[in-house]
Amino acid sequence: MQIKFCGADREVTGSCHLVKTSNNRFLVDCGMFQGSNFNEGRNHDDFPFDPKDIDFVLVTHAHLDHIGRIPKLIKEGFTGAIYMTEATCEFAKLIWEDAYGIMKYNHRKYNTPILFDENDVAEAISHCKGVKYNKKIKIEDNIFAVWKDAGHIFGAAFIEVEVSGKKIGFSGDIGNENVPILRDTQNLDELDVLLVESTYGDRLHEDIDTRRSIIHGLLKRGIQKGGTIMIPAFSLERTQELLYELNLLIEHDNLLPNVPIYLDSPLAIDATKVYKKFPSYYDQKAMCLHKAGDDFFEFPNLKMTYTKEESKKINRKKGPKVVIAGSGMMNGGRILHHAIRYLSDSNSTLIIVGYQANGTLGRRLYEGAEKVKIFGQDVGVKCEIKAIGALSAHGDQTKLVNWVNSGTKAPKKVYCVHGEPNGVTELAHKIKEALGVESYVPEYEEEVEV
Ligand SMILES: [Zn+2]
């Protein structure tokens, strides 16, 4: 059996791994490459395989960099089933439709190419099959797969695949410790081979227990300054975790002044509904709140602005306010309309709560750019910029190494993917050093025998 690395190799986006067995070919994830443009040029390149030869796709979770090229796969002749958890099915629909909407808008405005159309999206949706956590399913005579909690985003899983008795794990993205709402990352089975993400393979996060107090401190300071607090947030998970924490700070602990908080993202508003639909995925604490009748995604000063008109009105609101809007890496979405207005305001604050890929506006701001370009316009950066590592959706180096070693026996071989060159190299080194496990960093389009 061979694994061909077809994306997220020495970089963090474009996840796609091809597995070739004697009888079948299948993919684990098929995501978009993301960078300075929403729809990077490389997404339009030919796949390093023929989509018509792929029998089925296994999906770890609904982030665009893991599912974004699936409608393109369909467009180019893939006809098989796409397996994912039930919540991921619902998110996938939202994410693909949203991506198509953004591409259509960009095409109209800047004449950029479109990767797939609404028919491809509808077709992709019709191929999705929902699976339950921890229920091993038979996909082919000799191929079984099981989805287990990754603790990364709602519905996210790592997948353990058994091919003719050999076990291969695909981490997808592995979450941080003690994330609100989500159950913890499950332990690994005894595996022959593991592909592990390395987003924070070279970093350690601050203590997660301080998450709420850091958010509290930053918001309090931002509100005192009287400006706008912008939080670019991924519509899945970061947003809902923020709402959860804000609900506790505001409704339970009464710790923040009553300023308007806007959730300015139709995608995040729709995604929040999926959370409410699957309370069975909640961790114990969220389940207790849910059973006690606490809707932790709503509180009195939260305003959900679904339409463009409602969104535009936010700018007219004087005084301090908090705006949570996508995209999380500021490479598109409504956050740009707020950024163009408030980045140059020294009373305003930008709080970065997620990973910022190379080339994105969020990354440039995080690295201290004094001037940026938004919609072709130069914007001087005067606002305060803060980042909260503890809110990251990804586990840090310690978490990843412990997780790799979480089975009764460590995997025989580990491949480090989904990380920038430093992340993958340092994680591979650490795994070898701490666990004595053979580790390897593959190149794009490299094929290995497993
Ligand atoms: Zn992810």
Residues whose N, C-alpha, C, O or C-beta is under 5 A from the ligand:
A	BS01	ZN	H63 D173
